[in-house]
């Protein structure tokens, strides 16, 4: 950064402007890859939701996707507010979700990554 005027504004140098442009491009690329990773994960989730796997899904005998069942309790806010504002247990609803950890072995893609 090179100069400052009376209003305490800082004027960026050409090098700093290049850095700002590079940052914007990096953020754009990051967002693009995050979106693609989300799409791939969603596709895998859709495919895997039809499986009966309870612990892992393998490729060539090597675990690639670990399957975990996660139980949660959620509050039904409408019931809580309308029926018993002070009583959580009376309106709690339990649900089950699946947590998938994807670990791609080097042997499959030549790159190890986690999503």
N, CA, C and O atoms as a printed pandas DataFrame, in Angstrom:
     atom_number atom_name residue_name chain_id  residue_number  x_coord  y_coord  z_coord
0              1         N          UNK        A               1    0.862   -1.161    0.000
1              2        CA          UNK        A               1    0.000    0.000    0.000
2              3         C          UNK        A               1    0.908    1.223    0.000
3              4         O          UNK        A               1    1.927    1.257    0.691
4              5         N          UNK        A               2    0.528    2.216   -0.777
5              6        CA          UNK        A               2    1.511    3.263   -1.017
6              7         C          UNK        A               2    1.158    4.637   -0.489
7              8         O          UNK        A               2    2.010    5.280    0.125
8              9         N          UNK        A               3   -0.062    5.121   -0.698
9             10        CA          UNK        A               3   -0.343    6.499   -0.309
10            11         C          UNK        A               3   -1.608    6.582    0.531
11            12         O          UNK        A               3   -2.457    5.692    0.503
12            13         N          UNK        A               4   -1.709    7.684    1.285
13            14        CA          UNK        A               4   -2.877    7.916    2.110
14            15         C          UNK        A               4   -3.286    9.380    1.947
15            16         O          UNK        A               4   -2.433   10.264    2.011
16            17         N          UNK        A               5   -4.578    9.650    1.737
17            18        CA          UNK        A               5   -5.006   11.037    1.624
18            19         C          UNK        A               5   -5.521   11.533    2.974
19            20         O          UNK        A               5   -5.411   10.817    3.969
20            21         N          UNK        A               6   -6.083   12.748    3.029
21            22        CA          UNK        A               6   -6.537   13.348    4.282
22            23         C          UNK        A               6   -7.708   12.624    4.940
23            24         O          UNK        A               6   -7.897   12.745    6.150
24            25         N          UNK        A               7   -8.492   11.880    4.176
25            26        CA          UNK        A               7   -9.637   11.152    4.731
26            27         C          UNK        A               7   -9.254    9.784    5.271
27            28         O          UNK        A               7  -10.132    8.983    5.594
28            29         N          UNK        A               8   -7.992    9.510    5.374
29            30        CA          UNK        A               8   -7.486    8.235    5.886
30            31         C          UNK        A               8   -7.830    7.060    4.970
31            32         O          UNK        A               8   -7.917    5.921    5.428
32            33         N          UNK        A               9   -8.022    7.328    3.702
33            34        CA          UNK        A               9   -8.207    6.262    2.723
34            35         C          UNK        A               9   -6.840    5.802    2.265
35            36         O          UNK        A               9   -5.913    6.601    2.136
36            37         N          UNK        A              10   -6.724    4.535    2.027
37            38        CA          UNK        A              10   -5.457    3.976    1.564
38            39         C          UNK        A              10   -5.599    3.616    0.103
39            40         O          UNK        A              10   -6.552    2.948   -0.298
40            41         N          UNK        A              11   -4.652    4.061   -0.678
41            42        CA          UNK        A              11   -4.632    3.751   -2.107
42            43         C          UNK        A              11   -3.797    2.497   -2.320
43            44         O          UNK        A              11   -2.641    2.432   -1.901
44            45         N          UNK        A              12   -4.381    1.516   -2.964
45            46        CA          UNK        A              12   -3.662    0.278   -3.210
46            47         C          UNK        A              12   -2.645    0.443   -4.331
47            48         O          UNK        A              12   -2.884    1.139   -5.318
48            49         N          UNK        A              13   -1.526   -0.205   -4.153
49            50        CA          UNK        A              13   -0.524   -0.216   -5.225
50            51         C          UNK        A              13   -0.991   -1.205   -6.294
51            52         O          UNK        A              13   -1.915   -1.986   -6.064
52            53         N          UNK        A              14   -0.358   -1.167   -7.444
53            54        CA          UNK        A              14   -0.695   -2.113   -8.509
54            55         C          UNK        A              14   -0.505   -3.551   -8.031
55            56         O          UNK        A              14   -1.290   -4.434   -8.375
56            57         N          UNK        A              15    0.536   -3.779   -7.241
57            58        CA          UNK        A              15    0.776   -5.121   -6.704
58            59         C          UNK        A              15   -0.357   -5.549   -5.780
59            60         O          UNK        A              15   -0.804   -6.695   -5.824
60            61         N          UNK        A              16   -0.819   -4.620   -4.941
61            62        CA          UNK        A              16   -1.922   -4.937   -4.025
62            63         C          UNK        A              16   -3.218   -5.199   -4.789
63            64         O          UNK        A              16   -3.995   -6.077   -4.414
64            65         N          UNK        A              17   -3.447   -4.450   -5.840
65            66        CA          UNK        A              17   -4.633   -4.663   -6.671
66            67         C          UNK        A              17   -4.582   -6.055   -7.289
67            68         O          UNK        A              17   -5.596   -6.749   -7.364
68            69         N          UNK        A              18   -3.384   -6.458   -7.733
69            70        CA          UNK        A              18   -3.228   -7.811   -8.271
70            71         C          UNK        A              18   -3.553   -8.859   -7.215
71            72         O          UNK        A              18   -4.167   -9.882   -7.517
72            73         N          UNK        A              19   -3.138   -8.603   -5.970
73            74        CA          UNK        A              19   -3.444   -9.529   -4.879
74            75         C          UNK        A              19   -4.954   -9.598   -4.623
75            76         O          UNK        A              19   -5.495  -10.677   -4.383
76            77         N          UNK        A              20   -5.620   -8.466   -4.673
77            78        CA          UNK        A              20   -7.072   -8.430   -4.489
78            79         C          UNK        A              20   -7.764   -9.223   -5.593
79            80         O          UNK        A              20   -8.699   -9.979   -5.333
80            81         N          UNK        A              21   -7.300   -9.045   -6.814
81            82        CA          UNK        A              21   -7.866   -9.797   -7.936
82            83         C          UNK        A              21   -7.633  -11.291   -7.764
83            84         O          UNK        A              21   -8.526  -12.102   -8.009
84            85         N          UNK        A              22   -6.423  -11.648   -7.340
85            86        CA          UNK        A              22   -6.102  -13.058   -7.131
86            87         C          UNK        A              22   -6.955  -13.653   -6.011
87            88         O          UNK        A              22   -7.415  -14.791   -6.108
88            89         N          UNK        A              23   -7.160  -12.877   -4.952
89            90        CA          UNK        A              23   -8.022  -13.336   -3.860
90            91         C          UNK        A              23   -9.446  -13.570   -4.347
91            92         O          UNK        A              23  -10.062  -14.582   -4.014
92            93         N          UNK        A              24   -9.967  -12.637   -5.134
93            94        CA          UNK        A              24  -11.322  -12.786   -5.668
94            95         C          UNK        A              24  -11.425  -14.037   -6.529
95            96         O          UNK        A              24  -12.410  -14.770   -6.439
96            97         N          UNK        A              25  -10.425  -14.288   -7.358
97            98        CA          UNK        A              25  -10.410  -15.479   -8.211
98            99         C          UNK        A              25  -10.328  -16.743   -7.364
99           100         O          UNK        A              25  -11.020  -17.724   -7.637
100          101         N          UNK        A              26   -9.476  -16.720   -6.327
101          102        CA          UNK        A              26   -9.338  -17.886   -5.453
102          103         C          UNK        A              26  -10.651  -18.176   -4.741
103          104         O          UNK        A              26  -11.047  -19.334   -4.612
104          105         N          UNK        A              27  -11.327  -17.132   -4.280
105          106        CA          UNK        A              27  -12.631  -17.325   -3.618
106          107         C          UNK        A              27  -13.659  -17.878   -4.598
107          108         O          UNK        A              27  -14.460  -18.743   -4.243
108          109         N          UNK        A              28  -13.635  -17.384   -5.817
109          110        CA          UNK        A              28  -14.562  -17.868   -6.835
110          111         C          UNK        A              28  -14.312  -19.345   -7.123
111          112         O          UNK        A              28  -15.246  -20.144   -7.196
112          113         N          UNK        A              29  -13.034  -19.695   -7.284
113          114        CA          UNK        A              29  -12.671  -21.091   -7.532
114          115         C          UNK        A              29  -13.061  -21.958   -6.337
115          116         O          UNK        A              29  -13.576  -23.063   -6.507
116          117         N          UNK        A              30  -12.815  -21.457   -5.135
117          118        CA          UNK        A              30  -13.167  -22.202   -3.929
118          119         C          UNK        A              30  -14.673  -22.465   -3.875
119          120         O          UNK        A              30  -15.105  -23.576   -3.569
120          121         N          UNK        A              31  -15.461  -21.443   -4.172
121          122        CA          UNK        A              31  -16.914  -21.605   -4.176
122          123         C          UNK        A              31  -17.355  -22.601   -5.239
123          124         O          UNK        A              31  -18.257  -23.406   -5.007
124          125         N          UNK        A              32  -16.714  -22.545   -6.410
125          126        CA          UNK        A              32  -17.053  -23.467   -7.488
126          127         C          UNK        A              32  -16.766  -24.908   -7.060
127          128         O          UNK        A              32  -17.596  -25.796   -7.256
128          129         N          UNK        A              33  -15.584  -25.133   -6.474
129          130        CA          UNK        A              33  -15.221  -26.488   -6.056
130          131         C          UNK        A              33  -16.073  -26.954   -4.887
131          132         O          UNK        A              33  -16.403  -28.137   -4.802
132          133         N          UNK        A              34  -16.436  -26.051   -3.986
133          134        CA          UNK        A              34  -17.318  -26.433   -2.876
134          135         C          UNK        A              34  -18.677  -26.860   -3.418
135          136         O          UNK        A              34  -19.245  -27.857   -2.973
136          137         N          UNK        A              35  -19.194  -26.101   -4.382
137          138        CA          UNK        A              35  -20.477  -26.458   -4.986
138          139         C          UNK        A              35  -20.394  -27.825   -5.651
139          140         O          UNK        A              35  -21.304  -28.643   -5.513
140          141         N          UNK        A              36  -19.290  -28.078   -6.381
141          142        CA          UNK        A              36  -19.121  -29.370   -7.056
142          143         C          UNK        A              36  -19.009  -30.498   -6.031
143          144         O          UNK        A              36  -19.604  -31.561   -6.209
144          145         N          UNK        A              37  -18.250  -30.272   -4.963
145          146        CA          UNK        A              37  -18.115  -31.282   -3.907
146          147         C          UNK        A              37  -19.478  -31.578   -3.281
147          148         O          UNK        A              37  -19.793  -32.736   -3.008
148          149         N          UNK        A              38  -20.287  -30.543   -3.052
149          150        CA          UNK        A              38  -21.630  -30.737   -2.498
150          151         C          UNK        A              38  -22.501  -31.553   -3.452
151          152         O          UNK        A              38  -23.249  -32.430   -3.019
152          153         N          UNK        A              39  -22.401  -31.262   -4.753
153          154        CA          UNK        A              39  -23.177  -32.020   -5.745
154          155         C          UNK        A              39  -22.766  -33.492   -5.746
155          156         O          UNK        A              39  -23.617  -34.380   -5.773
156          157         N          UNK        A              40  -21.457  -33.744   -5.716
157          158        CA          UNK        A              40  -20.960  -35.120   -5.702
158          159         C          UNK        A              40  -21.388  -35.845   -4.436
159          160         O          UNK        A              40  -21.813  -36.999   -4.489
160          161         N          UNK        A              41  -21.274  -35.165   -3.292
161          162        CA          UNK        A              41  -21.697  -35.755   -2.020
162          163         C          UNK        A              41  -23.177  -36.093   -2.052
163          164         O          UNK        A              41  -23.581  -37.170   -1.612
164          165         N          UNK        A              42  -24.000  -35.166   -2.576
165          166        CA          UNK        A              42  -25.437  -35.401   -2.652
166          167         C          UNK        A              42  -25.761  -36.593   -3.555
167          168         O          UNK        A              42  -26.652  -37.384   -3.246
168          169         N          UNK        A              43  -25.038  -36.719   -4.668
169          170        CA          UNK        A              43  -25.242  -37.853   -5.567
170          171         C          UNK        A              43  -24.881  -39.155   -4.863
171          172         O          UNK        A              43  -25.622  -40.135   -4.938
172          173         N          UNK        A              44  -23.733  -39.159   -4.176
173          174        CA          UNK        A              44  -23.342  -40.349   -3.420
174          175         C          UNK        A              44  -24.354  -40.670   -2.318
175          176         O          UNK        A              44  -24.711  -41.831   -2.117
176          177         N          UNK        A              45  -24.808  -39.651   -1.617
177          178        CA          UNK        A              45  -25.795  -39.850   -0.544
178          179         C          UNK        A              45  -27.059  -40.471   -1.110
179          180         O          UNK        A              45  -27.630  -41.375   -0.500
180          181         N          UNK        A              46  -27.499  -40.003   -2.257
181          182        CA          UNK        A              46  -28.702  -40.540   -2.878
182          183         C          UNK        A              46  -28.503  -42.009   -3.236
183          184         O          UNK        A              46  -29.368  -42.844   -2.972
184          185         N          UNK        A              47  -27.370  -42.313   -3.832
185          186        CA          UNK        A              47  -27.063  -43.696   -4.205
186          187         C          UNK        A              47  -26.929  -44.570   -2.961
187          188         O          UNK        A              47  -27.461  -45.678   -2.902
188          189         N          UNK        A              48  -26.211  -44.052   -1.978
189          190        CA          UNK        A              48  -25.932  -44.848   -0.789
190          191         C          UNK        A              48  -27.131  -45.002    0.129
191          192         O          UNK        A              48  -27.174  -45.924    0.944
192          193         N          UNK        A              49  -28.104  -44.109    0.007
193          194        CA          UNK        A              49  -29.288  -44.233    0.859
194          195         C          UNK        A              49  -30.062  -45.499    0.535
195          196         O          UNK        A              49  -30.900  -45.937    1.322
196          197         N          UNK        A              50  -29.783  -46.089   -0.625
197          198        CA          UNK        A              50  -30.455  -47.314   -1.038
198          199         C          UNK        A              50  -29.690  -48.562   -0.585
199          200         O          UNK        A              50  -30.170  -49.677   -0.791
200          201         N          UNK        A              51  -28.511  -48.400    0.028
201          202        CA          UNK        A              51  -27.726  -49.556    0.456
202          203         C          UNK        A              51  -28.122  -49.991    1.855
203          204         O          UNK        A              51  -28.775  -49.257    2.597
204          205         N          UNK        A              52  -27.716  -51.188    2.187
205          206        CA          UNK        A              52  -27.960  -51.733    3.514
206          207         C          UNK        A              52  -26.701  -51.709    4.371
207          208         O          UNK        A              52  -26.672  -52.323    5.437
208          209         N          UNK        A              53  -25.661  -51.011    3.924
209          210        CA          UNK        A              53  -24.400  -50.979    4.668
210          211         C          UNK        A              53  -24.625  -50.381    6.047
211          212         O          UNK        A              53  -25.343  -49.393    6.199
212          213         N          UNK        A              54  -24.001  -50.993    7.055
213          214        CA          UNK        A              54  -24.155  -50.497    8.416
214          215         C          UNK        A              54  -22.866  -49.936    8.998
215          216         O          UNK        A              54  -22.905  -49.266   10.030
216          217         N          UNK        A              55  -21.704  -50.196    8.353
217          218        CA          UNK        A              55  -20.461  -49.662    8.894
218          219         C          UNK        A              55  -19.538  -49.062    7.847
219          220         O          UNK        A              55  -18.886  -48.052    8.110
220          221         N          UNK        A              56  -19.470  -49.669    6.654
221          222        CA          UNK        A              56  -18.550  -49.137    5.640
222          223         C          UNK        A              56  -18.965  -49.608    4.252
223          224         O          UNK        A              56  -19.620  -50.637    4.086
224          225         N          UNK        A              57  -18.563  -48.823    3.267
225          226        CA          UNK        A              57  -18.733  -49.179    1.869
226          227         C          UNK        A              57  -17.323  -49.223    1.304
227          228         O          UNK        A              57  -16.541  -48.293    1.502
228          229         N          UNK        A              58  -17.000  -50.301    0.602
229          230        CA          UNK        A              58  -15.628  -50.522    0.189
230          231         C          UNK        A              58  -15.454  -50.435   -1.318
231          232         O          UNK        A              58  -16.416  -50.544   -2.079
232          233         N          UNK        A              59  -14.210  -50.237   -1.734
233          234        CA          UNK        A              59  -13.800  -50.310   -3.142
234          235         C          UNK        A              59  -12.573  -51.199   -3.161
235          236         O          UNK        A              59  -11.541  -50.850   -2.589
236          237         N          UNK        A              60  -12.677  -52.335   -3.810
237          238        CA          UNK        A              60  -11.562  -53.276   -3.832
238          239         C          UNK        A              60  -11.207  -53.793   -2.452
239          240         O          UNK        A              60  -10.047  -54.109   -2.188
240          241         N          UNK        A              61  -12.192  -53.884   -1.568
241          242        CA          UNK        A              61  -11.961  -54.370   -0.212
242          243         C          UNK        A              61  -11.469  -53.313    0.753
243          244         O          UNK        A              61  -11.362  -53.583    1.949
244          245         N          UNK        A              62  -11.165  -52.113    0.269
245          246        CA          UNK        A              62  -10.685  -51.022    1.122
246          247         C          UNK        A              62  -11.850  -50.113    1.479
247          248         O          UNK        A              62  -12.546  -49.620    0.592
248          249         N          UNK        A              63  -12.073  -49.882    2.791
249          250        CA          UNK        A              63  -13.161  -48.968    3.165
250          251         C          UNK        A              63  -12.946  -47.576    2.580
251          252         O          UNK        A              63  -11.888  -46.972    2.756
252          253         N          UNK        A              64  -13.962  -47.078    1.886
253          254        CA          UNK        A              64  -13.913  -45.747    1.271
254          255         C          UNK        A              64  -14.891  -44.818    1.976
255          256         O          UNK        A              64  -14.593  -43.641    2.180
256          257         N          UNK        A              65  -16.044  -45.333    2.344
257          258        CA          UNK        A              65  -17.072  -44.532    2.996
258          259         C          UNK        A              65  -17.481  -45.234    4.286
259          260         O          UNK        A              65  -17.937  -46.377    4.269
260          261         N          UNK        A              66  -17.312  -44.538    5.393
261          262        CA          UNK        A              66  -17.744  -45.064    6.680
262          263         C          UNK        A              66  -19.167  -44.601    6.947
263          264         O          UNK        A              66  -19.500  -43.433    6.746
264          265         N          UNK        A              67  -19.992  -45.517    7.398
265          266        CA          UNK        A              67  -21.404  -45.220    7.658
266          267         C          UNK        A              67  -21.629  -45.214    9.159
267          268         O          UNK        A              67  -21.262  -46.164    9.851
268          269         N          UNK        A              68  -22.229  -44.148    9.662
269          270        CA          UNK        A              68  -22.589  -44.073   11.074
270          271         C          UNK        A              68  -24.039  -43.651   11.176
271          272         O          UNK        A              68  -24.486  -42.762   10.451
272          273         N          UNK        A              69  -24.762  -44.275   12.057
273          274        CA          UNK        A              69  -26.122  -43.834   12.347
274          275         C          UNK        A              69  -26.038  -42.872   13.522
275          276         O          UNK        A              69  -25.392  -43.154   14.531
276          277         N          UNK        A              70  -26.690  -41.749   13.376
277          278        CA          UNK        A              70  -26.668  -40.725   14.405
278          279         C          UNK        A              70  -28.102  -40.429   14.813
279          280         O          UNK        A              70  -28.939  -40.102   13.972
280          281         N          UNK        A              71  -28.377  -40.544   16.089
281          282        CA          UNK        A              71  -29.708  -40.266   16.600
282          283         C          UNK        A              71  -29.706  -38.878   17.244
283          284         O          UNK        A              71  -28.794  -38.533   17.997
284          285         N          UNK        A              72  -30.716  -38.104   16.946
285          286        CA          UNK        A              72  -30.830  -36.769   17.524
286          287         C          UNK        A              72  -32.233  -36.572   18.069
287          288         O          UNK        A              72  -33.176  -37.254   17.667
288          289         N          UNK        A              73  -32.352  -35.645   18.974
289          290        CA          UNK        A              73  -33.648  -35.252   19.504
290          291         C          UNK        A              73  -33.844  -33.788   19.157
291          292         O          UNK        A              73  -32.978  -32.954   19.419
292          293         N          UNK        A              74  -34.972  -33.490   18.575
293          294        CA          UNK        A              74  -35.263  -32.118   18.169
294          295         C          UNK        A              74  -36.553  -31.650   18.836
295          296         O          UNK        A              74  -37.471  -32.435   19.071
296          297         N          UNK        A              75  -36.598  -30.379   19.128
297          298        CA          UNK        A              75  -37.776  -29.796   19.742
298          299         C          UNK        A              75  -38.730  -29.320   18.654
299          300         O          UNK        A              75  -38.330  -28.603   17.736
300          301         N          UNK        A              76  -39.994  -29.725   18.762
301          302        CA          UNK        A              76  -41.030  -29.212   17.890
302          303         C          UNK        A              76  -41.505  -27.904   18.527
303          304         O          UNK        A              76  -42.291  -27.899   19.475
304          305         N          UNK        A              77  -41.010  -26.812   17.983
305          306        CA          UNK        A              77  -41.226  -25.507   18.600
306          307         C          UNK        A              77  -42.706  -25.146   18.700
307          308         O          UNK        A              77  -43.143  -24.585   19.704
308          309         N          UNK        A              78  -43.477  -25.468   17.661
309          310        CA          UNK        A              78  -44.914  -25.123   17.694
310          311         C          UNK        A              78  -45.618  -25.819   18.848
311          312         O          UNK        A              78  -46.424  -25.213   19.555
312          313         N          UNK        A              79  -45.302  -27.109   19.033
313          314        CA          UNK        A              79  -45.914  -27.825   20.158
314          315         C          UNK        A              79  -45.473  -27.240   21.494
315          316         O          UNK        A              79  -46.276  -27.046   22.407
316          317         N          UNK        A              80  -44.173  -26.965   21.581
317          318        CA          UNK        A              80  -43.628  -26.434   22.828
318          319         C          UNK        A              80  -44.292  -25.113   23.195
319          320         O          UNK        A              80  -44.713  -24.925   24.336
320          321         N          UNK        A              81  -44.388  -24.207   22.244
321          322        CA          UNK        A              81  -44.986  -22.894   22.515
322          323         C          UNK        A              81  -46.475  -22.990   22.798
323          324         O          UNK        A              81  -46.977  -22.303   23.687
324          325         N          UNK        A              82  -47.194  -23.836   22.053
325          326        CA          UNK        A              82  -48.646  -23.919   22.200
326          327         C          UNK        A              82  -49.087  -24.737   23.404
327          328         O          UNK        A              82  -50.059  -24.387   24.073
328          329         N          UNK        A              83  -48.372  -25.830   23.684
329          330        CA          UNK        A              83  -48.852  -26.763   24.691
330          331         C          UNK        A              83  -48.186  -26.600   26.053
331          332         O          UNK        A              83  -48.879  -26.376   27.046
332          333         N          UNK        A              84  -46.874  -26.706   26.125
333          334        CA          UNK        A              84  -46.137  -26.660   27.394
334          335         C          UNK        A              84  -44.855  -25.850   27.245
335          336         O          UNK        A              84  -43.795  -26.423   26.991
336          337         N          UNK        A              85  -44.926  -24.576   27.392
337          338        CA          UNK        A              85  -43.736  -23.748   27.196
338          339         C          UNK        A              85  -42.540  -24.159   28.052
339          340         O          UNK        A              85  -41.399  -23.926   27.653
340          341         N          UNK        A              86  -42.767  -24.755   29.200
341          342        CA          UNK        A              86  -41.657  -25.090   30.098
342          343         C          UNK        A              86  -41.299  -26.584   30.125
343          344         O          UNK        A              86  -40.429  -26.981   30.899
344          345         N          UNK        A              87  -41.932  -27.401   29.320
345          346        CA          UNK        A              87  -41.697  -28.841   29.405
346          347         C          UNK        A              87  -41.122  -29.386   28.094
347          348         O          UNK        A              87  -41.855  -29.630   27.135
348          349         N          UNK        A              88  -39.812  -29.570   28.071
349          350        CA          UNK        A              88  -39.141  -30.043   26.863
350          351         C          UNK        A              88  -39.480  -31.495   26.525
351          352         O          UNK        A              88  -39.814  -31.803   25.380
352          353         N          UNK        A              89  -39.400  -32.374   27.497
353          354        CA          UNK        A              89  -39.545  -33.802   27.224
354          355         C          UNK        A              89  -40.902  -34.187   26.651
355          356         O          UNK        A              89  -41.002  -35.185   25.938
356          357         N          UNK        A              90  -41.933  -33.432   26.939
357          358        CA          UNK        A              90  -43.262  -33.765   26.464
358          359         C          UNK        A              90  -43.427  -33.556   24.962
359          360         O          UNK        A              90  -44.310  -34.151   24.345
360          361         N          UNK        A              91  -42.583  -32.716   24.377
361          362        CA          UNK        A              91  -42.751  -32.403   22.958
362          363         C          UNK        A              91  -41.535  -32.761   22.106
363          364         O          UNK        A              91  -41.487  -32.414   20.926
364          365         N          UNK        A              92  -40.543  -33.457   22.695
365          366        CA          UNK        A              92  -39.347  -33.822   21.943
366          367         C          UNK        A              92  -39.679  -34.903   20.913
367          368         O          UNK        A              92  -40.476  -35.802   21.179
368          369         N          UNK        A              93  -39.063  -34.804   19.745
369          370        CA          UNK        A              93  -39.233  -35.798   18.691
370          371         C          UNK        A              93  -37.858  -36.336   18.329
371          372         O          UNK        A              93  -36.934  -35.558   18.092
372          373         N          UNK        A              94  -37.709  -37.653   18.285
373          374        CA          UNK        A              94  -36.432  -38.276   17.941
374          375         C          UNK        A              94  -36.374  -38.531   16.442
375          376         O          UNK        A              94  -37.394  -38.794   15.805
376          377         N          UNK        A              95  -35.176  -38.449   15.891
377          378        CA          UNK        A              95  -34.980  -38.753   14.477
378          379         C          UNK        A              95  -33.641  -39.467   14.309
379          380         O          UNK        A              95  -32.806  -39.465   15.214
380          381         N          UNK        A              96  -33.452  -40.065   13.165
381          382        CA          UNK        A              96  -32.214  -40.775   12.859
382          383         C          UNK        A              96  -31.654  -40.233   11.550
383          384         O          UNK        A              96  -32.397  -40.016   10.593
384          385         N          UNK        A              97  -30.342  -40.016   11.512
385          386        CA          UNK        A              97  -29.667  -39.598   10.281
386          387         C          UNK        A              97  -28.470  -40.499   10.055
387          388         O          UNK        A              97  -28.087  -41.265   10.939
388          389         N          UNK        A              98  -27.881  -40.412    8.877
389          390        CA          UNK        A              98  -26.661  -41.160    8.565
390          391         C          UNK        A              98  -25.534  -40.176    8.331
391          392         O          UNK        A              98  -25.702  -39.175    7.635
392          393         N          UNK        A              99  -24.394  -40.463    8.913
393          394        CA          UNK        A              99  -23.203  -39.638    8.710
394          395         C          UNK        A              99  -22.233  -40.443    7.861
395          396         O          UNK        A              99  -21.869  -41.562    8.224
396          397         N          UNK        A             100  -21.814  -39.883    6.736
397          398        CA          UNK        A             100  -20.875  -40.558    5.845
398          399         C          UNK        A             100  -19.558  -39.800    5.851
399          400         O          UNK        A             100  -19.534  -38.582    5.670
400          401         N          UNK        A             101  -18.460  -40.524    6.060
401          402        CA          UNK        A             101  -17.125  -39.952    5.945
402          403         C          UNK        A             101  -16.500  -40.560    4.704
403          404         O          UNK        A             101  -16.349  -41.778    4.614
404          405         N          UNK        A             102  -16.142  -39.728    3.757
405          406        CA          UNK        A             102  -15.586  -40.213    2.501
406          407         C          UNK        A             102  -14.080  -40.010    2.512
407          408         O          UNK        A             102  -13.601  -38.881    2.614
408          409         N          UNK        A             103  -13.329  -41.110    2.408
409          410        CA          UNK        A             103  -11.879  -41.069    2.390
410          411         C          UNK        A             103  -11.436  -41.835    1.149
411          412         O          UNK        A             103  -11.533  -43.062    1.103
412          413         N          UNK        A             104  -10.955  -41.121    0.155
413          414        CA          UNK        A             104  -10.594  -41.737   -1.120
414          415         C          UNK        A             104   -9.130  -42.174   -1.060
415          416         O          UNK        A             104   -8.242  -41.324   -0.984
416          417         N          UNK        A             105   -8.861  -43.478   -1.093
417          418        CA          UNK        A             105   -7.477  -43.956   -1.019
418          419         C          UNK        A             105   -6.663  -43.535   -2.239
419          420         O          UNK        A             105   -7.197  -43.366   -3.335
420          421         N          UNK        A             106   -5.366  -43.372   -2.026
421          422        CA          UNK        A             106   -4.448  -42.972   -3.089
422          423         C          UNK        A             106   -4.511  -43.966   -4.243
423          424         O          UNK        A             106   -4.388  -43.575   -5.404
424          425         N          UNK        A             107   -4.699  -45.230   -3.938
425          426        CA          UNK        A             107   -4.705  -46.259   -4.976
426          427         C          UNK        A             107   -5.839  -46.054   -5.965
427          428         O          UNK        A             107   -5.734  -46.474   -7.118
428          429         N          UNK        A             108   -6.920  -45.417   -5.538
429          430        CA          UNK        A             108   -8.076  -45.239   -6.421
430          431         C          UNK        A             108   -7.897  -44.033   -7.334
431          432         O          UNK        A             108   -8.088  -44.141   -8.545
432          433         N          UNK        A             109   -7.534  -42.888   -6.767
433          434        CA          UNK        A             109   -7.435  -41.669   -7.577
434          435         C          UNK        A             109   -6.037  -41.079   -7.645
435          436         O          UNK        A             109   -5.788  -40.171   -8.438
436          437         N          UNK        A             110   -5.149  -41.565   -6.850
437          438        CA          UNK        A             110   -3.817  -40.978   -6.808
438          439         C          UNK        A             110   -3.755  -39.759   -5.909
439          440         O          UNK        A             110   -2.702  -39.136   -5.776
440          441         N          UNK        A             111   -4.883  -39.411   -5.285
441          442        CA          UNK        A             111   -4.970  -38.267   -4.388
442          443         C          UNK        A             111   -5.769  -38.690   -3.176
443          444         O          UNK        A             111   -6.783  -39.372   -3.326
444          445         N          UNK        A             112   -5.358  -38.317   -2.002
445          446        CA          UNK        A             112   -6.108  -38.638   -0.785
446          447         C          UNK        A             112   -6.836  -37.378   -0.340
447          448         O          UNK        A             112   -6.223  -36.325   -0.164
448          449         N          UNK        A             113   -8.146  -37.493   -0.161
449          450        CA          UNK        A             113   -8.912  -36.327    0.278
450          451         C          UNK        A             113  -10.033  -36.787    1.166
451          452         O          UNK        A             113  -10.389  -37.965    1.176
452          453         N          UNK        A             114  -10.596  -35.846    1.922
453          454        CA          UNK        A             114  -11.763  -36.125    2.763
454          455         C          UNK        A             114  -12.813  -35.081    2.481
455          456         O          UNK        A             114  -12.490  -33.914    2.257
456          457         N          UNK        A             115  -14.091  -35.493    2.489
457          458        CA          UNK        A             115  -15.210  -34.565    2.296
458          459         C          UNK        A             115  -16.072  -34.635    3.513
459          460         O          UNK        A             115  -17.085  -33.940    3.592
